[in-house]
Amino acid sequence: MDTGTGDDADTLATSGPGDAPLFLMSACLAGTRCAYDGGAAKEEVAPGADARVRLVCPEVMGGLGTPRDRAEIVGGDGFDVLDGRARVLTYRGEDVTEAYLAGARRTLRIARDSGAAGAVLQDYSPSCGCRQISDGTFRRNRVGGQGVTAALLLRNGFQVVAHHEYDPSAPFPSTPAPPD
């Protein structure tokens, strides 16, 4: 993926067998340096040998640069952002909600257009968090909830798997791997 523009045309697709379902994956999990701090995910994920994967970074695709100020959902979770009851703010107080919504909508469009079965996403992110997100206090406290992109994908019937639940030895969608 072109992390400067988030162009869909440059999004990496890993080919597996034609009958393997395609799934989206947070680009940072594959080592793309698109995280807010300019790095990749601390825990990279290697898709299974037969996986068909399309990498996405909803935050970059929504127009945010790399690196960028850390942001958290304030006032709820991703579903609340979708419904207008919560906002995504940077630690400096800048409202970046519209960029998060734009990236989530673009990710949903890619999921639909590519026939994706679902997504493996970086948990804890205000965009991709599947099971936990930060609590909006900027103290790195985690609470149960989904990020904006995860919520939009779930709302539209896509399976969403947190990076720490993904089992690359099983076909996607897989039963979540047991916690360590």
SULQUILIN-V94019 format. One record per pair of residues at least 24 apart in sequence whose ideal C-beta (glycine too) atoms are under 7 Angstrom apart, sorted by the first residue. I is the first residue (numbers start at 1). J is the second residue. D is the distance in whole Angstrom. If there is no record, write none. Layout:
i->[I | I]
j->[J | J]
d->[D | D]
This chain:
i->[1 | 1 | 1 | 1 | 3 | 3 | 3 | 3 | 3 | 3 | 6 | 6 | 6 | 8 | 11 | 11 | 11 | 12 | 13 | 13 | 14 | 14 | 14 | 14 | 15 | 16 | 16 | 16 | 17 | 20 | 20 | 20 | 20 | 21 | 21 | 21 | 22 | 22 | 22 | 22 | 22 | 22 | 23 | 23 | 23 | 23 | 23 | 23 | 23 | 24 | 24 | 24 | 24 | 24 | 24 | 24 | 25 | 25 | 25 | 25 | 26 | 26 | 26 | 26 | 26 | 27 | 27 | 27 | 28 | 28 | 29 | 29 | 29 | 30 | 32 | 33 | 34 | 34 | 36 | 36 | 36 | 37 | 38 | 38 | 41 | 41 | 43 | 45 | 45 | 45 | 46 | 47 | 48 | 48 | 51 | 51 | 54 | 54 | 54 | 56 | 56 | 58 | 58 | 58 | 58 | 58 | 58 | 58 | 59 | 59 | 59 | 61 | 61 | 61 | 62 | 62 | 62 | 62 | 62 | 63 | 63 | 64 | 64 | 69 | 71 | 71 | 72 | 72 | 72 | 72 | 73 | 73 | 73 | 74 | 75 | 77 | 77 | 77 | 77 | 78 | 78 | 78 | 78 | 78 | 78 | 79 | 79 | 81 | 82 | 82 | 82 | 82 | 88 | 88 | 91 | 100 | 100 | 100 | 101 | 103 | 103 | 104 | 104 | 104 | 107 | 108 | 108 | 108 | 111 | 111 | 116 | 117 | 117 | 117 | 118 | 118 | 118 | 118 | 118 | 118 | 119 | 119 | 119 | 120 | 120 | 120 | 121 | 121 | 121 | 121 | 122 | 123 | 123 | 123 | 130 | 130 | 130 | 131]
j->[27 | 32 | 55 | 57 | 32 | 33 | 34 | 57 | 60 | 66 | 57 | 60 | 61 | 110 | 54 | 55 | 56 | 55 | 53 | 54 | 47 | 51 | 52 | 53 | 52 | 50 | 51 | 52 | 50 | 50 | 51 | 52 | 171 | 52 | 117 | 172 | 52 | 54 | 114 | 115 | 116 | 117 | 53 | 116 | 117 | 118 | 119 | 120 | 172 | 54 | 56 | 107 | 110 | 111 | 116 | 119 | 53 | 55 | 119 | 120 | 56 | 57 | 121 | 122 | 128 | 55 | 56 | 57 | 57 | 122 | 120 | 122 | 163 | 55 | 57 | 66 | 60 | 66 | 67 | 68 | 70 | 67 | 66 | 67 | 122 | 163 | 163 | 120 | 163 | 166 | 168 | 168 | 168 | 169 | 168 | 172 | 110 | 114 | 116 | 107 | 110 | 103 | 104 | 106 | 107 | 127 | 128 | 149 | 100 | 103 | 127 | 103 | 106 | 107 | 99 | 100 | 102 | 103 | 106 | 99 | 102 | 96 | 99 | 94 | 96 | 126 | 126 | 134 | 136 | 138 | 126 | 133 | 136 | 136 | 136 | 133 | 145 | 146 | 151 | 145 | 146 | 147 | 148 | 150 | 151 | 146 | 151 | 148 | 148 | 151 | 152 | 155 | 126 | 148 | 138 | 126 | 127 | 148 | 148 | 127 | 149 | 148 | 149 | 152 | 149 | 152 | 153 | 156 | 153 | 158 | 158 | 159 | 172 | 173 | 158 | 159 | 160 | 161 | 172 | 173 | 153 | 158 | 160 | 161 | 163 | 166 | 150 | 160 | 162 | 163 | 163 | 162 | 163 | 164 | 160 | 161 | 162 | 162]
d->[5 | 6 | 5 | 6 | 6 | 7 | 4 | 6 | 5 | 5 | 6 | 4 | 4 | 6 | 6 | 6 | 6 | 5 | 7 | 5 | 6 | 6 | 6 | 4 | 6 | 4 | 5 | 4 | 5 | 5 | 6 | 5 | 7 | 7 | 4 | 6 | 4 | 6 | 6 | 6 | 5 | 7 | 6 | 6 | 5 | 5 | 6 | 6 | 5 | 5 | 5 | 7 | 7 | 6 | 5 | 4 | 5 | 6 | 7 | 5 | 7 | 7 | 5 | 4 | 5 | 4 | 6 | 4 | 7 | 6 | 7 | 6 | 5 | 6 | 7 | 7 | 5 | 5 | 6 | 5 | 5 | 5 | 5 | 4 | 5 | 7 | 6 | 6 | 5 | 6 | 6 | 6 | 4 | 6 | 7 | 7 | 7 | 6 | 7 | 5 | 6 | 3 | 6 | 7 | 5 | 5 | 7 | 4 | 7 | 6 | 5 | 5 | 5 | 7 | 4 | 6 | 4 | 3 | 7 | 5 | 6 | 7 | 5 | 7 | 5 | 5 | 6 | 4 | 5 | 6 | 5 | 6 | 6 | 4 | 7 | 6 | 3 | 5 | 7 | 7 | 4 | 5 | 4 | 6 | 3 | 7 | 5 | 5 | 7 | 6 | 6 | 7 | 6 | 7 | 5 | 7 | 6 | 4 | 6 | 6 | 6 | 5 | 4 | 4 | 5 | 5 | 6 | 6 | 6 | 6 | 7 | 6 | 6 | 6 | 5 | 3 | 6 | 7 | 7 | 5 | 6 | 6 | 5 | 5 | 6 | 5 | 6 | 6 | 7 | 7 | 5 | 4 | 6 | 6 | 5 | 7 | 4 | 5]
